[in-house]
Amino acid sequence: MEHDKGISVGAILLAAGQARRMGENGPHKLLAEFDGVPLVRRSAIVLLASNATPVVAVTGHRHGDVKQALAGLDIVTVFNRSYVTGMGSSVACGVSHPQIAACDGVLVMLADMPGITTEHINRVVHAFHQSGGEAIVRASFGEKPGHPVVFPQVLYSRLIRLAGDVGARQLIADSKLPVVMLDIGPAALLDVDTPTAIIENGGELLG
């Protein structure tokens, strides 16, 4: 797939979380079905149709079930052995993958955001290309920052050092790089963290 100005953007799909807000031994939100497709698979399909390539999915909690839900897709899956410590370790795990490390930028997407479309992703990637591959591009809704986010390669070494439940918010604040906020509407903030949220947004809870 062609890229503007030869700037390459890979993607990592964060699908490792324990989903604690789903309740003790509750159903796994990433296996909830939207239009008959497990949410994690739907998120992967949206990414695979975009201008971000390659796509690496970082798994952890219920690794086997999540991997099965992604079966047959042109996606690399990486198991984060430290997934119980939180999202930071999953970002580090994904950025460490050789195929991502070779890209000029990395798009980080959460697997539990059913409103994100391929068009949203392409708009974020395009904004990164327009920055010359030098800015952080963050999807937003109005003034509120959301996901997905693209980071330039200059930040990879710091992303790889993320640990625990520390996400990239502080890294963005400390980076001194320009931050482009791209308003894609409410989808930028919609993640389904609870059974109620899944049902309210058209999902069906399974196992």
C-alpha positions in Angstrom: 0.0 0.0 0.0 1.3 3.4 -0.9 2.3 5.9 1.8 2.5 9.7 1.5 6.1 10.9 1.1 7.4 7.4 1.8 6.6 7.6 5.6 5.6 4.2 6.9 3.2 3.8 9.8 2.7 0.4 11.5 0.0 -0.3 14.0 -0.3 -2.1 17.3 -3.7 -3.4 18.6 -3.8 -3.5 22.3 -5.8 -6.7 23.2 -4.1 -7.9 26.4 -6.1 -6.3 29.2 -7.8 -8.1 32.0 -11.0 -6.1 31.7 -11.5 -5.9 35.5 -14.6 -3.7 35.1 -16.4 -6.6 33.4 -16.7 -8.2 36.9 -15.1 -11.1 38.6 -14.9 -14.0 36.2 -17.2 -12.0 33.9 -17.4 -12.3 30.1 -14.4 -11.0 28.1 -15.3 -7.7 26.5 -13.1 -8.4 23.5 -15.0 -11.5 22.7 -18.4 -9.7 22.8 -19.9 -9.7 19.3 -20.8 -6.6 17.3 -22.8 -7.4 14.2 -21.9 -11.1 14.8 -18.1 -10.4 14.9 -16.0 -10.6 18.1 -15.0 -7.0 19.0 -11.2 -7.8 18.9 -11.6 -9.2 15.4 -13.7 -6.3 14.3 -11.0 -3.9 15.5 -8.4 -5.9 13.7 -10.3 -5.9 10.4 -10.8 -2.1 10.6 -7.0 -1.7 11.1 -6.1 -4.1 8.4 -8.2 -2.2 5.8 -6.3 1.1 6.7 -3.1 2.7 5.5 -1.3 1.5 8.6 0.7 -1.7 8.0 1.9 -4.1 9.3 -0.6 -4.7 12.2 0.6 -6.4 15.4 -1.9 -7.5 18.1 -0.6 -7.6 21.6 -2.4 -10.3 23.6 -2.4 -11.3 27.3 -5.5 -12.1 29.2 -7.3 -15.1 27.7 -4.6 -15.2 25.0 -5.8 -18.4 23.4 -9.4 -17.1 23.0 -8.3 -13.8 21.6 -5.8 -15.4 19.2 -8.6 -17.7 18.0 -10.9 -14.7 17.4 -8.1 -13.3 15.1 -7.6 -16.6 13.2 -7.2 -16.2 9.5 -6.4 -12.5 9.5 -3.1 -11.1 8.2 -2.0 -10.0 11.6 1.0 -10.8 13.9 0.1 -11.7 17.5 2.5 -11.1 20.3 1.9 -12.4 23.8 2.8 -9.9 26.5 4.1 -11.9 29.5 3.7 -8.9 31.7 0.1 -8.1 30.7 -1.1 -8.2 34.3 0.9 -5.1 35.1 -1.1 -2.9 32.7 -1.2 -1.1 29.4 2.3 0.4 29.5 3.9 -3.0 29.2 1.7 -3.9 26.2 2.6 -0.7 24.4 6.3 -1.6 25.1 5.8 -5.1 23.9 4.2 -4.0 20.6 6.7 -1.3 19.8 9.6 -3.8 20.4 8.4 -6.0 17.6 10.9 -5.8 14.7 8.2 -5.1 12.1 7.0 -2.1 14.1 10.5 -0.9 15.0 11.3 -0.5 11.3 8.4 1.9 10.7 8.6 5.7 10.8 5.6 5.9 13.1 3.4 3.6 15.2 -0.4 3.9 15.6 -1.6 2.6 18.9 -5.2 1.4 19.0 -7.3 0.0 21.8 -9.2 -3.2 20.8 -12.3 -2.2 22.8 -13.4 0.8 20.7 -16.3 -0.2 18.5 -16.9 3.2 17.0 -13.5 3.5 15.3 -13.6 3.1 11.5 -11.0 2.6 8.8 -11.7 6.2 7.7 -10.9 7.5 11.2 -7.5 5.6 11.2 -6.6 6.8 7.7 -7.3 10.4 8.8 -5.0 10.1 11.7 -2.3 8.4 9.6 -2.7 11.2 6.9 -2.2 13.9 9.6 1.0 12.1 10.6 2.2 12.1 7.0 1.4 15.8 6.8 3.5 16.5 9.8 6.5 14.9 8.0 6.4 12.1 10.5 7.6 14.4 13.3 4.4 15.1 15.4 2.3 13.0 17.7 -1.1 12.8 16.2 -4.0 12.1 18.6 -7.6 11.4 17.7 -9.9 13.6 19.8 -13.5 14.6 20.4 -13.6 18.4 20.7 -10.9 19.3 23.2 -10.8 15.8 24.8 -7.9 13.6 23.7 -8.7 10.0 22.8 -7.5 7.2 20.6 -6.0 6.1 18.3 -2.6 7.9 18.6 0.4 7.9 16.3 3.9 8.3 17.7 7.0 9.1 15.6 10.0 6.8 15.7 12.0 9.3 17.8 9.8 8.2 20.7 10.2 4.5 20.3 13.0 4.1 22.8 10.8 5.8 25.5 7.7 3.8 24.5 9.7 0.6 24.9 10.5 1.6 28.5 6.9 2.0 29.5 5.9 -0.3 32.3 3.0 -1.1 34.5 -0.3 0.8 34.1 1.5 3.9 32.9 0.1 4.8 29.5 1.6 7.2 27.1 -0.1 10.4 28.4 2.8 11.5 30.5 5.2 10.7 27.7 3.2 12.9 25.4 3.3 15.7 27.9 7.1 15.4 28.4 8.1 14.8 24.8 8.4 18.5 23.7 7.1 17.3 20.3 4.2 19.0 18.5 0.9 17.3 19.2 -1.8 17.4 16.5 -5.3 16.9 17.9 -7.6 15.5 15.2 -11.3 15.6 16.0 -12.9 12.4 14.7 -16.1 12.7 16.8 -17.3 10.7 19.8 -15.8 7.4 18.6 -12.4 8.7 19.8 -13.6 8.4 23.4 -15.9 5.4 23.2 -14.4 2.3 24.8 -16.7 -0.4 26.2 -15.4 -1.3 29.6 -18.5 -2.6 31.3 -21.3 -5.1 30.3 -23.7 -2.2 30.3 -21.6 -0.2 27.8 -21.3 -3.2 25.5 -25.1 -3.7 25.4 -25.8 0.0 25.1 -23.5 0.2 22.1 -25.1 -2.7 20.2 -22.9 -5.5 21.4 -23.8 -9.0 22.6 -22.1 -10.6 25.6 -20.9 -14.2 25.0 -18.1 -15.9 27.0 
